[in-house]
């Protein structure tokens, strides 16, 4: 067996409409029409690469969150938003305009990344690939993380 690509991510969310607003209106995912019997319960999204890259399933406001920090489970989801620092700077502005705080920013040599939380506390990384870097060069891929300077 060989994994060829990451197909999709499924997240349980407390309030579907709140998460749909975040992923569709703030991050710019394209919402896919839900079957009539699932409307209001699930929402699929695509960037256009495949049938869906993300699916949200509403579980209700009282559902527990697994927490943050050192624990087993999801750490974060990374979304590539472009190839230039200008695109990353525009994302930072769009997040500020939407009232979404950026929690961190890192220069990973091969990527420049910002970090934020979705409405359910899941960490999201928005990144650009740094032009001219070599993803096959372990020294670049595993380089020490530095503060991001745009």
N, C-alpha and C positions, 0 to 999 in steps of 0.2 A: 504494500500500500504506500501511496505517496500523496501528501496534501499538496494541492496545486495552488490554492489561494484561500484566504479567509473569505468565506461566503457572506456571512451576516452575523449580526449581534442582536440578541433579544434581551430586552430589559423589562423587569417588572417595575411599574411606576404607580405612585399613590393616586395621582390625579391625571388622567389622560389628557384633558384639554390643556392643562398647564405645561405638560411635557411636549405636547404637539406644538404649542406656541414656541417653546424654546428651540426644538430641533428644526422646525419649519421656518419660523419667522426670524429667529435670531441667527441660527447657524446656516440656514439656507437649504436644508434638505428638501427635496421634492416629495410631497405626500402622495402616496398611491391610494387610489380609491379602494376602500374596504368593502367586502361583501356585505350586503344589506343586514344579514343576521349577526354580523360582528361589529357594526358601526357603534361607536361609543364605548367599545370594549378593547379594541386593538387598533393600531395604526402602523402601517408599513411606510418606509421611506426608501428613496433611492437617489443616488447621485447621477444615475443614468448608466452606470457601469453594468448593472445586473438587475434582475427582477426586483430585488430589495436587498439593502445592506443593513437595515435596522428595522426591528419590529418592537413596538411598545405594547405591553399588556397591562391594563389597569388592574390593580389588586386592592385598592382602597386606602383611605387615609390612615387607618390603624395598622397597616402592615409594618412589621419591624424592618429596620435597615441593618445590614450586617456590620456597619461601623466602618471607620477609617483607621489608618495606621497599620501596624504589623499584625496581620491576620491572614488566614487563607482566603482566597477568593479574588475577585476582580480588583485590580489596582487602578487602571485607567484605560480609556479608549482613546486612541490617537486618530485624528482626522487630518489628512494633508489638505491644505488650503491653497497651495501655490508653490512658487519657486523663487519668490523675491521677498526681501525684507519690507518692501512697500506694501505687498499684499498682507503681510503679518501686521504691519502698522495700521492698515485699514481695518483689519479685524479687531484690533485693540480699540480703535475708535468706535466701531459698530457696537462692540460689547459695552463700552462706556455709555453710548447713547441709549442702549437698551437697559441700563442699570445693572449689568452683570459684572461683578468685580473679577479682575484677573488676580489669581491667587499666587502665581509665580511665573517666572520667565527664565529660560535656560538656553545657553549656546552649547549644543551637543556636538559641535564640529560638523557633523553631517546634516544636522537639522538645527533650525532655530525654532523654539517652542514656547508657547504660553499655556498656562494651566488655569482651569476654572472648574466650577461644579455645576452640574445640571440641577433642576429643581428637586431631585430626590437624593442629592448628595453624592452622585457618581462623578468621579474625577474625569475631566475631558482634557485632552491635549490637542491643541491646534498647532500645526507646524508647517514649515516650508522646508523643502530640500534645498540645501545650500549648493549653489552652482559650483561645479568643478570638484566636488568631493567624490570619493570612490567608495561605494558601499562594500566592495570586496576587500578593502584595506582595513584589517583589524585594528591597526593603530588609530585610524580615523574613527571607526565605528565605536571603539572602546575608549576613546580619548576622555580625559577628565572633563566633567561638566563645568562650564564657566558661566558667570552671570551674562545675561543677554544684554547687548548694547545695540540698539537700533539707530 
